[in-house]
Each structure stands twice: as structure tokens, then as C-alpha cells.
Amino acid sequence: PQDVNTHRFRSKTRNRVTKLSFWFKMYLTKLFNKSDLLRTFSTSTQCLLPKADPRQAELMARSLPKRAPLEGVRDIVVVSSGKGGVGKTTTAVNLAVTLAGQGQNVGLLDGDIFGPSVPLMMNVAEVPLVDDRNRMVPPVNYGVKCLSMGLLVESGPVVWRGPLVMSAIQRLLKGAVWGPLDILVVDTPPGTGDVHLSLSQHVPLSGVLLVSTPQKAALEVTRKGAEMYRTLNVPLIGLVENMSHVICDNC
């Protein structure tokens, strides 16, 4: 399979994300120090969203387990969208590879249990090794530690219910040797389901980067996803408008 460096479309996308990743790197540095930038940016972005019901937020907060940080991981960033096919994985892969190229220690977790595509895009196929503490050791390519359900199961479909999905996410998160990492990028499946709730409940998330296409249908669903993360007190880093225009290679 073609990897992220050789595929022409992905290479163009990678070049376009370089400026975003530079700002993203600086933002995360300030985010870790809890600077005024986080409060200012989050407030200005979230003011565009409808206000969440405070009673709903209180009930959700009561049901959340205590979040425990991942050993050796400084920041965890989720790439998310309500719609499928908008370029979440492309954005997550290019962001991770670009940040690694800038000297950051980066990991990439494929949170799409049913349709994992990170192994293909990262050109990784080997099964993770296991250390003496029964923890998975993520394989590395392009300077990025990668872990995906696609590396752990056969080529057949994964047919699981919610509890098994949440258990798998916890295993990928806490049953692997991620550290030392500056940033762990998590590529999530479409929607606002078990994976997203499991992530927000069990580990402290530094922020969420939303991806959408300019169509109204995609934007409306993405808005609902942003409201969910706001209710869960996850900072909104920003919105990537993907595929906003098409450039013909033969024109």
C-alpha cells in the first residue's frame, strides 16, 4: 500500500497541514502551562455553540469515573467529527507525522475499532510486541508510535457491542507502553458514541480538534459533537474545514 509520504493526494494534504501543526505545537505548549490562550481561545470558540443544559452536565459529571493520566504522556488530543468520510484519519495521520518531524515525541492511537485505517495510512503491519509486564509495545514508523485494532485482529470484521468496545479502548490506552510522549493523537470513529465517552471518562484530554466538510449536513452533526465535548469539559482546539475546494491536476 502507498504510504503517507508517497501518495500524491496525501502528500499535498501533509503540506497543507504543516502550518496548522506549527500553530498546534505552540498552542499545546501553552496549553500545558495553562496559559491565558486556552481560556481566551476556548471561550471565543465555544460562544458559537448553543449552551448546554447545566442539569445534564451535572448528571454526566456525577457518572464519570476519576480520570487517570497515562504514564509518560503529556497531552492527549482527540481528532473527531460527527460525520464519516470528512478526513479525520487523514488529518490525524498528517498531524502526527508533521509534529514528529518537528521534534515532538508523538503517538497515534486508532480509536476506530470497527473500521481501523491508521495501519494502512501509516504503512504499519507488524503485530505489537509485548513486554515483561504484558503491555503492548506500539510499532514505530515515520517517528510516530502507532497502535490500532487493525494490528491485533485478523482481516475479518469486528462485531462487538458497546461494553467490548469500551474495554478495547481502555486496553489500547492503558495496556500499551506509550511514554515518553509529548502528544498522543487519537483518531476517533464518526459520531458521539462509546469510544468518545470512554476516552473522556478515563483519561484527561488536553483538547479536541474537530474535522468537517463545508456541507451543511456535516457541519450540523459536527456542531452537536462540539456541544458534547463542551458538556464533558474537554477544550475545543479548533475546527478543520477539509475538502473545501477541489484542484484539478490536469487543469
C-alpha positions as CSV (number, residue, x, y, z in Angstrom):
1,P,0.0,0.0,0.0
2,Q,1.1,3.6,-0.6
3,D,2.1,5.4,2.5
4,V,1.6,9.0,3.6
5,N,4.8,10.2,2.0
6,T,4.4,8.7,-1.5
7,H,0.7,9.1,-2.1
8,R,0.2,12.3,-4.1
9,F,-3.1,13.4,-2.5
10,R,-1.9,12.6,1.0
11,S,1.4,14.4,0.4
12,K,-0.5,17.5,-0.6
13,T,-2.6,17.2,2.5
14,R,0.5,16.8,4.6
15,N,2.0,20.0,3.2
16,R,-1.2,21.9,3.9
17,V,-1.3,20.8,7.5
18,T,2.3,22.0,8.2
19,K,1.2,25.5,9.1
20,L,-1.7,24.1,11.3
21,S,0.7,21.8,13.1
22,F,3.2,24.6,13.9
23,W,0.4,26.6,15.5
24,F,-0.9,23.4,17.1
25,K,2.5,22.7,18.6
26,M,2.8,26.2,20.1
27,Y,-0.8,26.0,21.3
28,L,-0.2,22.7,23.2
29,T,2.9,24.1,24.8
30,K,0.9,27.0,26.2
31,L,-2.0,24.6,26.9
32,F,0.2,22.5,29.1
33,N,1.2,25.6,31.1
34,K,-2.5,26.6,31.4
35,S,-1.9,30.0,29.8
36,D,-4.5,32.6,29.1
37,L,-4.5,31.5,25.5
38,L,-6.5,28.4,26.4
39,R,-9.2,30.3,28.2
40,T,-9.4,33.0,25.5
41,F,-9.5,30.7,22.6
42,S,-11.9,28.2,24.1
43,T,-14.2,30.9,25.2
44,S,-14.3,32.6,21.8
45,T,-14.8,29.3,20.0
46,Q,-17.4,27.9,22.3
47,C,-19.5,31.0,22.4
48,L,-20.7,29.9,18.9
49,L,-22.3,26.8,20.3
50,P,-25.7,26.5,22.0
51,K,-25.4,26.4,25.8
52,A,-25.6,23.0,27.3
53,D,-28.2,22.2,29.9
54,P,-26.4,22.7,33.3
55,R,-28.5,19.9,34.8
56,Q,-27.4,17.5,32.1
57,A,-23.8,18.5,32.6
58,E,-24.1,17.9,36.4
59,L,-25.6,14.4,35.9
60,M,-22.9,13.5,33.4
61,A,-20.2,14.7,35.7
62,R,-21.5,12.6,38.6
63,S,-21.4,9.5,36.5
64,L,-17.8,10.0,35.3
65,P,-15.1,7.9,36.9
66,K,-11.9,9.5,38.1
67,R,-9.6,10.3,35.2
68,A,-6.1,9.0,35.5
69,P,-3.3,10.3,33.3
70,L,-1.4,8.0,31.0
71,E,2.1,7.2,32.3
72,G,4.7,9.2,30.4
73,V,2.1,11.1,28.2
74,R,2.0,14.9,28.5
75,D,-1.0,15.7,26.3
76,I,-3.8,13.7,24.7
77,V,-5.6,15.2,21.7
78,V,-8.7,13.8,20.1
79,V,-9.4,14.2,16.3
80,S,-13.2,13.9,16.0
81,S,-16.2,14.5,13.8
82,G,-19.9,13.6,13.8
83,K,-19.8,12.6,10.1
84,G,-17.8,9.9,8.4
85,G,-15.7,10.4,5.4
86,V,-14.7,14.0,6.2
87,G,-11.0,13.3,6.6
88,K,-10.4,12.6,10.4
89,T,-7.8,9.9,9.8
90,T,-6.1,11.9,7.1
91,T,-5.9,14.9,9.4
92,A,-4.8,12.8,12.4
93,V,-2.1,11.0,10.5
94,N,-0.6,14.1,8.8
95,L,-0.8,16.0,12.1
96,A,1.1,13.2,14.0
97,V,3.8,12.8,11.3
98,T,4.3,16.5,10.9
99,L,4.6,17.1,14.7
100,A,7.1,14.2,14.9
101,G,9.1,15.8,12.1
102,Q,9.3,19.0,14.2
103,G,11.0,17.1,17.0
104,Q,8.0,16.1,19.2
105,N,7.6,12.7,20.7
106,V,4.3,11.6,19.1
107,G,1.9,8.6,19.4
108,L,-1.1,7.8,17.2
109,L,-3.9,5.7,18.5
110,D,-6.5,4.4,16.1
111,G,-9.8,4.6,18.1
112,D,-11.9,3.3,15.3
113,I,-12.5,-0.3,16.4
114,F,-14.8,-1.3,13.6
115,G,-13.1,0.4,10.7
116,P,-9.4,0.9,11.5
117,S,-7.4,2.6,8.7
118,V,-4.4,4.0,10.5
119,P,-2.2,0.9,9.8
120,L,-2.8,1.4,6.0
121,M,-2.1,5.1,6.0
122,M,0.9,4.7,8.3
123,N,2.3,1.7,6.4
124,V,2.4,-0.4,9.5
125,A,1.5,-4.1,9.5
126,E,3.5,-5.8,12.3
127,V,1.8,-7.1,15.4
128,P,2.8,-5.2,18.5
129,L,5.3,-6.9,20.8
130,V,4.5,-7.5,24.5
131,D,6.9,-6.6,27.3
132,D,7.6,-8.4,30.6
133,R,4.6,-6.6,32.2
134,N,2.2,-7.8,29.5
135,R,2.0,-4.3,27.9
136,M,1.9,-3.8,24.2
137,V,4.8,-2.0,22.6
138,P,3.5,0.1,19.7
139,P,5.4,-0.2,16.4
140,V,7.1,3.0,15.1
141,N,7.0,4.4,11.6
142,Y,7.8,8.0,10.4
143,G,8.9,8.7,14.0
144,V,5.3,8.0,15.3
145,K,4.3,5.2,17.7
146,C,1.2,3.6,16.3
147,L,-1.4,1.3,17.8
148,S,-4.6,0.1,16.2
149,M,-7.2,-2.7,16.5
150,G,-6.3,-3.4,12.8
151,L,-2.9,-4.7,14.1
152,L,-4.4,-7.1,16.6
153,V,-7.2,-8.9,14.8
154,E,-7.5,-10.9,11.6
155,S,-8.8,-9.3,8.4
156,G,-12.4,-10.2,9.3
157,P,-14.9,-7.7,10.7
158,V,-15.1,-6.8,14.4
159,V,-18.7,-7.4,15.6
160,W,-18.8,-6.2,19.2
161,R,-21.3,-4.5,21.4
162,G,-20.6,-1.3,23.4
163,P,-19.0,-2.8,26.6
164,L,-16.5,-4.7,24.5
165,V,-15.6,-1.6,22.5
166,M,-15.0,0.4,25.7
167,S,-12.9,-2.4,27.1
168,A,-10.8,-2.4,23.9
169,I,-10.2,1.3,24.0
170,Q,-9.1,1.1,27.6
171,R,-6.7,-1.7,26.7
172,L,-5.2,0.3,23.8
173,L,-4.8,3.3,26.0
174,K,-3.6,1.8,29.3
175,G,-2.3,-1.5,28.2
176,A,0.5,-0.1,26.0
177,V,3.9,1.4,26.5
178,W,3.2,4.9,25.1
179,G,5.6,7.1,27.1
180,P,7.6,9.2,26.9
181,L,5.3,11.2,24.7
182,D,4.7,14.9,24.2
183,I,1.5,14.3,22.3
184,L,-0.8,11.3,21.8
185,V,-3.1,11.9,18.9
186,V,-6.3,9.8,19.0
187,D,-8.2,9.2,15.7
188,T,-11.9,8.5,16.6
189,P,-14.7,7.0,14.7
190,P,-17.6,9.1,13.4
191,G,-20.3,10.1,15.8
192,T,-20.5,10.6,19.6
193,G,-20.7,7.1,20.9
194,D,-18.9,4.6,23.2
195,V,-15.3,5.4,22.1
196,H,-15.7,9.2,22.7
197,L,-17.3,8.7,26.1
198,S,-14.7,6.1,27.1
199,L,-11.9,8.4,26.2
200,S,-13.3,11.4,28.0
201,Q,-14.2,9.4,31.1
202,H,-10.9,7.5,31.7
203,V,-8.1,9.9,30.7
204,P,-7.7,13.7,30.9
205,L,-8.0,15.1,27.4
206,S,-6.0,18.2,26.5
207,G,-8.4,19.1,23.7
208,V,-10.4,18.0,20.7
209,L,-9.7,19.0,17.1
210,L,-12.9,18.8,15.0
211,V,-12.9,18.0,11.3
212,S,-15.7,18.7,8.9
213,T,-16.5,19.4,5.3
214,P,-18.3,22.6,4.3
215,Q,-21.6,20.9,3.6
216,K,-24.5,21.8,6.0
217,A,-25.2,18.2,6.9
218,A,-21.6,17.6,8.1
219,L,-21.4,21.0,9.9
220,E,-24.7,20.4,11.8
221,V,-23.5,17.0,13.1
222,T,-20.1,18.4,14.0
223,R,-21.8,21.2,16.0
224,K,-23.5,18.5,18.1
225,G,-20.2,16.8,18.6
226,A,-18.7,20.1,19.8
227,E,-21.5,20.5,22.2
228,M,-20.9,17.1,23.6
229,Y,-17.2,17.8,24.3
230,R,-18.1,21.1,25.8
231,T,-20.5,19.3,28.2
232,L,-17.7,16.9,29.2
233,N,-15.4,19.9,29.8
234,V,-13.0,19.0,27.0
235,P,-11.4,22.1,25.5
236,L,-12.2,22.8,21.8
237,I,-8.9,23.4,20.0
238,G,-10.4,24.3,16.7
239,L,-12.2,23.2,13.5
240,V,-10.5,21.9,10.3
241,E,-12.6,22.6,7.2
242,N,-11.5,19.7,5.0
243,M,-12.2,19.3,1.2
244,S,-13.4,22.9,0.9
245,H,-12.3,23.0,-2.7
246,V,-11.0,20.7,-5.4
247,I,-7.9,21.4,-7.5
248,C,-7.9,19.6,-10.8
249,D,-4.4,18.1,-11.5
250,N,-5.0,18.3,-15.3
251,C,-6.2,22.0,-15.4
